[in-house]
Amino acid sequence: MIVARAPTRLDFGGGWTDVPPFPEERGGFVCNIAIDRYATVSLMPELDPRSTTRRRAGLTPLLVSAALRRANVSNVHVELQNDFPVGAGLGGSSAACVALAAALAWQDGRDLAPRALAEWSRSVEVEEMGIAGGRQDHYAAAFGGALGLTFSERVDIDAIPISDTFARTLERRCLLAYTGESRMSGTTITAVLDAYRDRVPRVLHALEAMRSLAQHMCAALGREDIDLLATLVHEHWQHQRALHPAITTDRIDAIGAASHFAGAIGMKALGASGGGCVIVFTTDDDDGRAARAIAPMATLLPWRVARDGVTVTA
């Protein structure tokens, strides 16, 4: 049996600017960090040719079918497990696809380089499944750690070194809260892309600002300045929510208001939003006030930095 697992991510800033055609036309940039909420794939020979996949933990078998079709593989048994909520905005489907890509590559003796896995995984989602989206989730799952990703005709990767002490500070002061609301990221992404193609000024301004803020976030991470990072993330959220009305929800706004009243210094929704998870930055002297304030509206998910990307054991 081959087992592969890939981390999900927190997207601090720049998400949306990695979605074509924006990066090819104007250049995109994303700052994210991989976390230890994993998608795990188990791959083994299937003796019964009538059964090629098995579903677990809510991840759709459509992804499995698409990946096997792309790899031209049959008669294998695949199990998918995740330790994150489905639809959380953590890039979970991409992490699952990267893990499956790594397991299939291991089985076939193909390239296990992170870049190759990320690109193969994205090709499954975009070309086989028709999912509108960018590249950042696949690269976070493949590489792990904190990343600055530049998107144009190619992807340039800047791994941002952070100390163990700063990693623990991030984990303590950055609350990950699951709203429990469903997301329709594909619909929202399509609407934003249409507005970009129509050159809607509000959307153009927001995307340009988000790209610039993400670049500053990477500098803040490099200097291990969490207060500056929180400020930039909070400013990013104002631009992000301006992209489309469905990006925020009443519950997300309530979490933002409650956390701010409790002293938090920054927040944003993750992924395409419309639900899923939000991150909330607390002050250094927070004694649990922010967590208590948002607990009635969301489930807090403990997390740690995942320094490594996808791994495979057999």
C-alpha positions in Angstrom: 0.0 0.0 0.0 1.2 3.5 -0.9 0.2 6.3 1.5 0.6 10.0 0.6 -0.4 13.0 2.6 -0.4 16.7 1.7 -0.9 19.7 3.9 -3.6 22.4 3.4 -2.8 26.1 3.7 -3.7 29.5 5.1 -3.7 32.1 2.4 -2.6 35.3 4.0 -2.9 37.3 0.8 -2.9 37.5 -2.9 -5.5 34.8 -3.6 -7.4 35.5 -6.8 -4.4 37.0 -8.4 -3.2 33.5 -9.3 -6.3 32.7 -11.3 -5.9 33.1 -15.1 -6.0 35.3 -17.0 -4.9 37.9 -14.3 -1.4 36.4 -13.7 -0.5 36.2 -17.4 -1.8 39.7 -18.1 -0.8 41.6 -15.0 1.2 39.3 -12.8 0.0 37.7 -9.6 1.5 37.2 -6.2 0.4 35.0 -3.2 1.6 34.7 0.3 0.6 31.5 2.1 1.7 29.0 4.7 1.1 25.3 4.8 -0.6 23.8 7.9 -1.0 20.4 9.5 -4.5 19.8 8.4 -3.8 17.0 5.9 -5.4 15.2 3.0 -4.3 11.5 3.0 -4.5 9.1 0.1 -4.1 5.3 0.4 -3.5 3.6 -2.9 -3.4 -0.2 -3.3 -4.2 -2.8 -6.0 -7.8 -3.5 -6.6 -8.6 -7.2 -7.1 -12.3 -6.5 -8.0 -12.3 -4.6 -11.4 -15.8 -3.4 -10.7 -14.6 -1.2 -7.9 -11.9 1.4 -8.4 -12.5 4.0 -5.7 -13.8 4.4 -2.2 -15.1 7.6 -0.7 -14.2 8.6 2.9 -14.7 11.7 5.0 -16.8 13.5 2.4 -14.2 14.0 -0.3 -15.8 13.5 -3.7 -14.9 10.4 -5.7 -15.1 12.6 -8.8 -11.6 13.9 -8.0 -10.3 10.3 -7.8 -11.9 9.4 -11.1 -10.5 12.4 -12.8 -7.0 11.8 -11.5 -7.1 8.1 -12.5 -8.3 9.1 -15.9 -5.5 11.6 -16.3 -3.0 9.0 -15.2 -4.6 6.3 -17.4 -4.7 4.0 -14.4 -7.4 1.5 -13.6 -8.0 -1.4 -11.1 -6.6 0.4 -8.1 -8.3 1.0 -4.8 -8.1 4.6 -3.4 -9.1 5.8 0.0 -9.2 9.5 0.8 -9.2 10.9 4.3 -9.0 14.4 5.6 -8.6 16.1 8.9 -10.2 19.3 7.9 -13.8 20.2 7.2 -14.9 19.9 3.6 -15.5 23.3 2.1 -13.3 25.0 4.7 -11.4 27.3 2.2 -8.1 25.6 3.1 -7.4 24.3 -0.3 -8.4 20.8 0.7 -9.4 19.4 -2.7 -6.1 20.5 -4.1 -4.2 18.9 -1.2 -6.1 15.7 -1.9 -5.2 15.9 -5.6 -1.5 16.6 -4.8 -1.5 13.6 -2.5 -3.1 11.4 -5.1 -0.6 12.7 -7.7 2.3 11.7 -5.5 0.9 8.3 -4.8 0.3 7.6 -8.5 3.8 8.9 -9.4 5.4 6.7 -6.7 3.6 3.7 -8.1 4.7 4.4 -11.7 8.2 5.5 -10.8 7.5 9.0 -12.2 8.8 12.4 -11.2 8.1 13.3 -7.6 9.4 16.9 -7.8 7.1 19.2 -6.0 6.6 21.6 -9.0 5.7 18.6 -11.2 3.2 17.3 -8.7 1.6 20.8 -8.3 1.2 21.3 -12.0 -0.1 17.7 -12.6 -2.6 18.2 -9.8 -3.9 21.5 -11.1 -4.2 20.0 -14.6 -6.6 17.4 -13.1 -8.8 20.0 -11.5 -8.8 22.4 -14.5 -8.7 20.2 -17.5 -10.4 17.0 -16.2 -12.9 18.5 -13.8 -13.4 22.0 -15.3 -12.9 23.7 -11.9 -12.0 27.4 -12.2 -9.1 28.3 -9.9 -5.5 29.2 -9.5 -2.3 27.4 -8.6 -1.5 28.5 -5.0 -3.2 25.6 -3.3 -1.4 23.0 -5.3 2.0 24.6 -4.6 1.3 24.9 -0.9 0.4 21.3 -0.7 3.5 20.2 -2.7 6.1 22.4 -1.1 4.9 23.1 2.4 6.2 25.9 4.6 5.7 29.6 4.1 5.8 30.7 0.5 5.8 33.8 -1.7 4.6 32.7 -5.1 4.9 34.9 -8.2 2.6 34.1 -11.0 3.1 35.1 -14.7 3.7 32.8 -17.6 5.4 30.6 -15.0 5.5 30.2 -11.2 8.5 31.5 -9.2 8.7 30.1 -5.7 10.3 31.9 -2.7 10.5 29.8 0.4 10.3 32.1 3.4 12.4 30.8 6.4 10.7 31.3 9.8 12.1 30.3 13.1 10.5 27.7 15.4 9.8 30.5 17.9 7.9 32.6 15.3 6.0 29.5 14.0 4.7 29.0 17.6 3.8 32.7 17.8 1.8 32.4 14.6 0.0 29.3 15.8 -0.8 31.0 19.1 -2.0 34.3 17.7 -3.6 33.3 14.5 -7.0 31.7 15.3 -8.5 29.4 12.6 -12.3 29.4 12.9 -14.6 27.3 10.8 -18.0 29.0 10.2 -19.8 25.8 9.3 -21.3 27.6 6.3 -21.2 26.0 2.8 -19.2 27.6 0.0 -19.7 27.8 -3.7 -16.2 28.9 -4.7 -16.5 28.0 -8.4 -19.5 30.2 -8.9 -17.9 33.1 -7.0 -14.6 32.7 -8.9 -16.4 32.7 -12.3 -18.3 35.9 -11.3 -15.0 37.7 -10.3 -13.3 36.5 -13.4 -16.1 37.9 -15.6 -15.8 41.2 -13.8 -12.1 41.2 -14.4 -12.5 40.5 -18.1 -15.0 43.3 -18.3 -12.4 45.6 -16.6 -14.7 46.6 -13.8 -12.7 49.3 -12.0 -13.6 48.1 -8.5 -12.3 44.6 -9.2 -9.2 45.8 -11.0 -8.3 48.0 -8.1 -9.0 45.3 -5.5 -6.8 42.7 -7.3 -3.9 45.1 -7.7 -4.1 46.1 -4.1 -4.3 42.4 -2.9 -1.2 41.5 -5.0 0.8 44.4 -3.5 -0.3 43.6 0.1 0.7 39.9 -0.4 4.2 41.0 -1.3 4.4 43.1 1.8 3.1 40.2 3.8 6.1 38.1 2.7 8.4 40.8 3.9 6.6 40.9 7.2 7.0 37.1 7.6 10.7 37.4 6.7 11.1 40.0 9.5 8.9 37.9 11.8 6.7 40.9 12.4 3.3 39.4 13.2 1.6 42.7 14.1 2.5 44.1 10.6 1.3 40.9 9.0 -2.0 41.1 10.9 -2.5 44.7 9.7 -1.8 43.8 6.1 -4.1 40.8 6.3 -6.9 42.9 7.7 -6.5 45.5 4.9 -6.4 42.7 2.4 -9.8 41.6 3.6 -11.4 45.0 2.8 -10.2 44.6 -0.8 -11.1 40.9 -1.0 -14.7 41.4 0.1 -15.1 44.2 -2.5 -14.6 41.7 -5.3 -18.1 40.2 -5.0 -21.0 40.4 -2.5 -21.0 36.7 -1.9 -17.4 36.7 -0.6 -18.6 37.7 2.9 -21.6 36.5 4.9 -23.5 37.8 7.8 -21.7 35.2 10.1 -18.3 36.2 8.8 -19.1 39.9 9.4 -20.3 39.0 12.9 -17.1 37.1 13.6 -15.1 40.1 12.4 -17.1 42.5 14.6 -17.0 40.3 17.7 -13.2 39.6 17.4 -12.5 43.3 16.8 -14.5 44.3 19.9 -12.5 41.6 21.8 -9.2 43.3 20.8 -8.2 41.3 17.7 -6.0 43.3 15.3 -6.9 41.5 11.9 -9.0 39.0 10.2 -9.9 37.7 6.8 -11.9 34.8 5.2 -9.9 32.1 3.5 -10.1 30.9 0.0 -12.9 32.1 -2.2 -15.0 32.5 1.0 -18.8 32.7 1.0 -18.3 30.6 4.2 -15.6 28.2 5.2 -12.9 29.4 7.5 -11.7 32.7 8.7 -8.4 33.6 10.4 -8.3 36.1 13.3 -5.1 37.7 14.6 -5.0 38.4 18.4 -2.8 40.7 20.3 0.3 39.3 22.1 -1.4 39.8 25.5 -4.7 38.2 24.5 -5.9 35.9 27.3 -8.4 34.0 25.2 -10.8 37.0 24.8 -11.0 36.8 21.0 -11.5 33.0 21.0 -14.3 33.3 23.6 -15.9 36.1 21.5 -16.1 34.0 18.3 -16.7 30.6 19.8 -20.5 30.9 19.7 -20.3 31.6 15.9 -17.6 29.2 14.8 -15.5 26.1 15.6 -11.9 26.8 16.4 -9.5 24.5 14.7 -6.0 24.0 16.2 -3.2 24.1 13.7 0.5 24.1 13.4 2.9 25.1 10.6 3.6 22.2 8.1 7.2 22.7 7.1 7.2 19.9 4.6 5.0 19.4 1.6 3.5 16.2 0.4 5.2 13.0 1.6 4.9 9.4 0.5 5.4 6.1 2.3 5.1 2.6 0.9 
